[in-house]
């Protein structure tokens, strides 16, 4: 699950960055496709949030014995 969290975090980050860059680029050039690209930003943020949560819940050191 930790690996899934890392992958989801990276995909969310990539979606947000690509959505912002391409969306604003299209908007500045007057294209109507900007809204579709900018709609990737909230989806990327949700993916980023879910990935960070998964990574924190299922850390790699889960198999260790608790220290006393």
N, CA, C and O of each residue as an XYZ file, in Angstrom:
272
protein
N       0.814     -1.192      0.000
C       0.000      0.000      0.000
C       0.864      1.264      0.000
O       0.472      2.306     -0.525
N       2.044      1.142      0.601
C       2.934      2.299      0.621
C       3.327      2.696     -0.794
O       3.361      3.879     -1.133
N       3.621      1.706     -1.607
C       4.011      1.993     -2.997
C       2.859      2.623     -3.775
O       3.077      3.524     -4.585
N       1.631      2.154     -3.535
C       0.458      2.751     -4.172
C       0.307      4.207     -3.752
O      -0.059      5.052     -4.569
N       0.584      4.507     -2.494
C       0.520      5.884     -2.015
C       1.536      6.777     -2.695
O       1.232      7.917     -3.049
N       2.737      6.265     -2.877
C       3.779      7.045     -3.550
C       3.413      7.294     -5.012
O       3.592      8.399     -5.524
N       2.904      6.271     -5.673
C       2.521      6.412     -7.078
C       1.357      7.389     -7.224
O       1.350      8.221     -8.131
N       0.373      7.287     -6.329
C      -0.769      8.190     -6.383
C      -0.343      9.626     -6.109
O      -0.862     10.554     -6.728
N       0.588      9.814     -5.195
C       1.099     11.155     -4.917
C       1.770     11.750     -6.145
O       1.531     12.907     -6.491
N       2.595     10.972     -6.793
C       3.287     11.475     -7.986
C       2.318     11.762     -9.135
O       2.452     12.771     -9.827
N       1.343     10.872     -9.334
C       0.365     11.111    -10.399
C      -0.482     12.348    -10.109
O      -0.786     13.118    -11.021
N      -0.860     12.542     -8.860
C      -1.616     13.730     -8.495
C      -0.826     15.001     -8.711
O      -1.358     16.002     -9.192
N       0.445     14.959     -8.356
C       1.308     16.117     -8.559
C       1.473     16.428    -10.044
O       1.426     17.590    -10.449
N       1.665     15.397    -10.845
C       1.820     15.584    -12.292
C       0.533     16.138    -12.906
O       0.584     17.044    -13.738
N      -0.635     15.591    -12.495
C      -1.906     16.093    -13.017
C      -2.107     17.564    -12.682
O      -2.552     18.340    -13.528
N      -1.784     17.947    -11.457
C      -1.970     19.341    -11.052
C      -1.063     20.278    -11.831
O      -1.503     21.327    -12.303
N       0.193     19.904    -11.965
C       1.147     20.771    -12.663
C       0.806     20.890    -14.150
O       0.816     21.987    -14.709
N       0.509     19.766    -14.779
C       0.172     19.791    -16.205
C      -1.128     20.571    -16.435
O      -1.230     21.349    -17.383
N      -2.114     20.357    -15.564
C      -3.374     21.086    -15.698
C      -3.189     22.583    -15.576
O      -3.787     23.348    -16.333
N      -2.365     23.011    -14.628
C      -2.120     24.442    -14.459
C      -1.372     25.046    -15.646
O      -1.773     26.077    -16.185
N      -0.307     24.408    -16.039
C       0.525     24.972    -17.108
C      -0.221     25.006    -18.436
O      -0.296     26.051    -19.082
N      -0.771     23.871    -18.844
C      -1.451     23.817    -20.138
C      -2.749     24.617    -20.106
O      -3.101     25.265    -21.091
N      -3.462     24.577    -18.982
C      -4.713     25.327    -18.875
C      -4.509     26.821    -19.008
O      -5.237     27.481    -19.750
N      -3.529     27.367    -18.301
C      -3.284     28.794    -18.423
C      -2.701     29.162    -19.787
O      -2.976     30.241    -20.313
N      -1.906     28.271    -20.352
C      -1.367     28.515    -21.693
C      -2.509     28.610    -22.708
O      -2.533     29.510    -23.547
N      -3.454     27.670    -22.618
C      -4.603     27.690    -23.535
C      -5.483     28.918    -23.277
O      -6.010     29.514    -24.216
N      -5.639     29.295    -22.005
C      -6.486     30.437    -21.682
C      -5.869     31.739    -22.199
O      -6.585     32.611    -22.690
N      -4.572     31.871    -22.094
C      -3.918     33.086    -22.583
C      -3.981     33.211    -24.098
O      -3.946     34.314    -24.644
N      -4.075     32.067    -24.770
C      -4.163     32.093    -26.227
C      -5.598     32.092    -26.726
O      -5.833     32.043    -27.933
N      -6.559     32.146    -25.814
C      -7.952     32.287    -26.194
C      -8.642     31.023    -26.655
O      -9.683     31.100    -27.306
N      -8.099     29.867    -26.341
C      -8.745     28.612    -26.745
C      -9.814     28.220    -25.734
O      -9.717     28.544    -24.551
N     -10.827     27.522    -26.213
C     -11.918     27.090    -25.337
C     -11.596     25.807    -24.574
O     -12.355     25.407    -23.691
N     -10.499     25.168    -24.899
C     -10.132     23.926    -24.220
C      -9.496     24.159    -22.862
O      -9.153     23.193    -22.180
N      -9.330     25.386    -22.453
C      -8.647     25.683    -21.190
C      -9.408     25.132    -19.998
O      -8.799     24.694    -19.021
N     -10.731     25.149    -20.066
C     -11.510     24.677    -18.925
C     -11.303     23.184    -18.682
O     -11.343     22.736    -17.536
N     -11.084     22.417    -19.732
C     -10.845     20.984    -19.559
C      -9.494     20.731    -18.902
O      -9.363     19.858    -18.044
N      -8.504     21.496    -19.309
C      -7.186     21.330    -18.706
C      -7.171     21.807    -17.262
O      -6.554     21.177    -16.404
N      -7.847     22.916    -16.990
C      -7.890     23.429    -15.622
C      -8.715     22.541    -14.703
O      -8.537     22.581    -13.486
N      -9.608     21.747    -15.261
C     -10.381     20.832    -14.421
C      -9.550     19.652    -13.933
O      -9.994     18.907    -13.060
N      -8.360     19.472    -14.477
C      -7.456     18.431    -13.978
C      -6.824     18.808    -12.639
O      -6.372     17.934    -11.898
N      -6.792     20.085    -12.332
C      -6.136     20.542    -11.104
C      -6.819     19.996     -9.847
O      -6.124     19.469     -8.979
N      -8.160     20.094     -9.705
C      -8.771     19.505     -8.510
C      -8.620     17.990     -8.440
O      -8.463     17.428     -7.356
N      -8.667     17.333     -9.591
C      -8.459     15.880     -9.588
C      -7.046     15.529     -9.144
O      -6.838     14.566     -8.406
N      -6.088     16.308     -9.593
C      -4.711     16.093     -9.166
C      -4.525     16.359     -7.687
O      -3.760     15.663     -7.018
N      -5.223     17.367     -7.171
C      -5.129     17.666     -5.742
C      -5.714     16.529     -4.912
O      -5.157     16.169     -3.874
N      -6.829     15.964     -5.360
C      -7.421     14.827     -4.637
C      -6.469     13.634     -4.676
O      -6.279     12.957     -3.665
N      -5.869     13.376     -5.840
C      -4.893     12.292     -5.933
C      -3.693     12.525     -5.045
O      -3.185     11.592     -4.423
N      -3.239     13.754     -4.981
C      -2.112     14.097     -4.114
C      -2.470     13.878     -2.654
O      -1.672     13.332     -1.892
N      -3.658     14.299     -2.262
C      -4.102     14.146     -0.876
C      -4.276     12.674     -0.505
O      -3.864     12.255      0.577
N      -4.882     11.889     -1.393
C      -5.073     10.459     -1.134
C      -3.721      9.745     -1.068
O      -3.519      8.872     -0.224
N      -2.808     10.111     -1.952
C      -1.485      9.482     -1.948
C      -0.698      9.765     -0.688
O      -0.056      8.869     -0.140
N      -0.740     11.001     -0.222
C      -0.029     11.338      1.017
C      -0.656     10.607      2.201
O       0.053     10.128      3.086
N      -1.984     10.523      2.215
C      -2.665      9.812      3.300
C      -2.309      8.332      3.297
O      -2.019      7.764      4.349
N      -2.327      7.704      2.129
C      -1.951      6.290      2.048
C      -0.506      6.071      2.477
O      -0.192      5.094      3.157
N       0.354      6.971      2.082
C       1.766      6.833      2.425
C       1.971      6.940      3.933
O       2.797      6.224      4.498
N       1.229      7.826      4.585
C       1.385      7.985      6.031
C       0.731      6.842      6.803
O       1.228      6.446      7.858
N      -0.370      6.313      6.293
C      -1.044      5.227      7.005
C      -0.287      3.911      6.914
O      -0.220      3.163      7.889
N       0.274      3.630      5.764
C       0.972      2.370      5.543
C       2.444      2.656      5.288
O       2.913      2.576      4.153
N       3.159      2.985      6.336
C       4.571      3.290      6.153
C       5.382      2.010      6.007
O       4.893      0.924      6.320
N       6.606      2.132      5.538
C       7.456      0.975      5.287
C       7.855      0.258      6.572
O       8.156     -0.935      6.542
N       7.863      0.945      7.667
C       8.338      0.387      8.925
C       7.204     -0.241      9.731
O       7.306     -0.352     10.953
N       6.145     -0.643      9.078
C       4.989     -1.190      9.764
C       5.307     -2.522     10.434
O       4.699     -2.861     11.450
N       6.244     -3.275      9.884
C       6.570     -4.583     10.419
C       7.445     -4.551     11.659
O       7.675     -5.600     12.262
N       7.935     -3.403     12.058
C       8.802     -3.324     13.232
C       8.019     -3.503     14.512
O       6.824     -3.216     14.577
N       8.713     -3.982     15.530
C       8.100     -4.075     16.846
C       8.111     -2.683     17.492
O       9.079     -1.938     17.338
N       7.054     -2.337     18.203
C       7.051     -1.033     18.864
C       8.114     -0.962     19.960
O       8.352     -1.928     20.685
N       8.731      0.184     20.057
C       9.767      0.369     21.074
C       9.128      0.606     22.428
O       8.074      1.232     22.536
N       9.790      0.088     23.471
C       9.225      0.222     24.819
C      10.087      1.075     25.686
O       9.763      1.294     26.854
